[in-house]
Amino acid sequence: MTAPDFDSWREQWPLTPTLRRRAVARPVKIEMNRALPLARNAQRPDRLPLRVLAGGVRLEGVMSGDLYAWLKLSSLHQST
C-alpha cells in the first residue's frame, strides 16, 4: 500500500490545524469494533450469502496498520 495523499487537504483555520501529519509512519494496532462500530441493523456475517462474503472486506477484532496522520477532534486533555 502507498502512503495516503494529503495534498488536497485544506485547513479552515491554519493557525490551529486539525490534520496532524507524521514525518514517518508509525505502526499501530487498531481495535476495529471501536474504529468501525457495528450498525444496529447490520447482519451478522454468518447470515450473509456466500457471494457477499467472498467479495467483502476482511475485518478482525484487532488489526495492524500504519499511522500517517491523525485528526485533532478536541482540545480537551484527559489526565491518566
Secondary structure, DSSP 8 states (H G I E B T S, - for coil): ------TT---SSTTS-SEEEEEEEEEEEEEHHHHS---TT---GGGS-HHHHHTS----SEEEEEEEEEE---------
